[in-house]
Each structure stands twice: as C-alpha cells, then as structure tokens.
Amino acid sequence: MIIPMNSAFRPKVNQIIAEEWAGPIVVTKGKAHDTSNADGFLAVEDGELAGYILYAVRDGECEILVLHSLLENRGVGSALINAVLRTAKERGCARVWLITTNDNTHAIRYYQKFGFALKGVAINAIAESMRNL
C-alpha cells in the first residue's frame, strides 16, 4: 500500500537516510535538500515500512530526491515512482527529474523504464557539490 509520508514512519525514514545516505542533507546540482521534512510517499506492507520516496516540487518541476525500496523486485520502487509521477502531473509539473551517480547502471536502466532519459554526465559532480556547501 502506498500512502503519503506520515509522522508514524518519518523517524524510521530519517534513521535509514542518516545511516545509509549520510543524510539528512542530500545535494543535487549544488543545492542542499533537507530530507527530514521533504514531501514523500511510503510503501507499507503488513504494517511495516517497505520503501519510501522523497521529492521536491519547485518552479513547475518535480525532483526525486531519494528512492529506497527495502523489498527488491516486488514492485515497491515502481509503485513509489508512479505515486510521484501522478502527484507531479496533478501539480502541473512540466518535468520530473532525478540524479544518480553514473556508476549506478542498474538504477539508470531502471529509471529509463519510466521514461527518464540520461541528460548529461557531470564529471566530479559530487566533489564539486560538497565544495559548494
């Protein structure tokens, strides 16, 4: 079941992001995003967290900040992405986009299934983003 982010699961999501993503701050294109209060959706199965997606809408665009499926190959990630795509459409976003590292070929292929296209490769972008914080 996909539900909007809520206070019951927010502490668990924040804990996972701190442990696995070195969050709560994630940086994309030199902009810092505080994931601890970002909009998002949860995948919940049998009362347990199965995954989450966090996003930001601004200037008519929707950026996916974090996608994490705790249950691989069960449709969790797909359901979460589709929830964000629906939300972006409802909010009139002209574009939905995200950033991943260029060595994450599994994720790149996965996102392409949803119509995402590779727009560019930024050499040393992570190091550059960290310098600009």
C-alpha positions in Angstrom: 0.0 0.0 0.0 1.3 3.4 -1.0 0.5 6.3 1.4 1.7 9.8 1.9 4.6 10.3 4.2 3.4 10.5 7.8 4.7 11.1 11.3 4.4 7.4 12.3 7.1 6.4 9.8 9.1 9.6 9.4 11.5 8.8 12.3 12.3 5.4 10.7 12.9 7.0 7.3 15.1 9.7 8.8 17.1 7.0 10.6 17.6 5.0 7.4 18.7 8.1 5.5 21.2 9.0 8.2 22.6 5.5 8.3 22.6 4.7 4.6 22.7 8.0 2.8 24.8 10.1 5.3 21.7 12.4 5.4 19.5 14.2 6.2 21.1 16.5 3.7 21.4 15.4 0.1 22.9 17.6 -2.6 21.8 17.8 -6.2 23.3 20.2 -8.7 24.9 22.2 -5.8 21.6 22.6 -3.9 21.2 21.1 -0.5 17.9 19.4 0.4 16.9 18.6 3.9 15.2 15.2 3.5 14.0 15.2 7.1 11.0 17.3 6.1 10.7 16.6 2.4 7.4 15.5 0.8 7.1 11.8 0.0 5.3 8.6 -0.1 5.7 5.3 1.9 5.2 1.8 0.8 3.8 -0.2 3.7 3.2 -4.0 3.8 1.7 -5.7 6.8 2.2 -2.5 8.9 6.0 -2.5 8.1 7.9 0.0 6.0 8.7 -1.5 2.6 10.1 1.6 1.0 9.9 5.4 0.6 10.4 8.1 -2.0 11.1 11.8 -1.2 10.7 14.6 -3.7 10.6 18.4 -4.0 8.4 20.5 -6.3 9.6 23.9 -7.2 9.4 26.2 -10.3 7.0 23.8 -12.1 9.3 20.8 -11.8 9.5 17.8 -9.5 12.8 16.4 -8.4 13.0 12.9 -6.9 15.5 13.3 -4.0 15.6 9.8 -2.6 14.1 6.4 -3.6 14.7 3.4 -1.4 13.0 0.1 -1.7 13.5 -2.2 1.2 12.0 -5.1 -0.6 13.7 -5.6 -4.0 11.9 -7.0 -7.1 8.4 -6.7 -5.6 7.1 -3.6 -7.3 7.7 -1.3 -4.4 10.0 1.2 -6.2 7.7 1.2 -9.3 4.7 2.0 -7.1 6.5 4.8 -5.4 7.8 6.4 -8.6 4.3 6.2 -10.1 2.9 7.9 -7.0 5.3 10.8 -7.6 4.6 10.9 -11.3 0.8 11.2 -10.5 1.5 13.9 -7.9 3.7 15.9 -10.3 1.0 15.7 -13.0 -1.7 16.8 -10.6 0.5 19.8 -9.5 1.1 20.8 -13.1 4.8 20.0 -13.2 6.4 20.2 -16.6 9.2 17.8 -15.7 10.1 15.1 -13.2 13.8 14.5 -12.8 16.4 13.0 -10.6 20.1 12.5 -10.3 22.1 9.3 -9.7 25.8 8.5 -10.0 27.0 7.4 -13.4 28.3 4.1 -12.0 24.8 3.1 -10.9 24.0 1.4 -14.2 21.2 -0.7 -12.6 19.4 2.4 -11.4 19.9 4.2 -14.8 18.3 1.2 -16.6 15.5 1.1 -14.0 14.6 4.8 -14.4 14.7 4.5 -18.2 11.8 2.1 -17.9 9.7 5.0 -16.6 10.7 7.3 -19.5 13.6 9.1 -17.8 16.4 9.9 -20.2 20.0 10.5 -19.5 20.6 14.2 -20.0 24.2 14.5 -19.1 27.2 13.3 -17.2 28.9 15.7 -14.8 32.5 14.7 -14.0 33.4 15.0 -10.3 29.9 16.5 -9.6 29.8 15.0 -6.1 33.1 16.6 -5.1 32.0 19.9 -6.6 28.7 19.9 -4.8 30.3 19.2 -1.5 32.7 22.1 -2.0 29.8 24.5 -2.6 28.0 23.7 0.6 
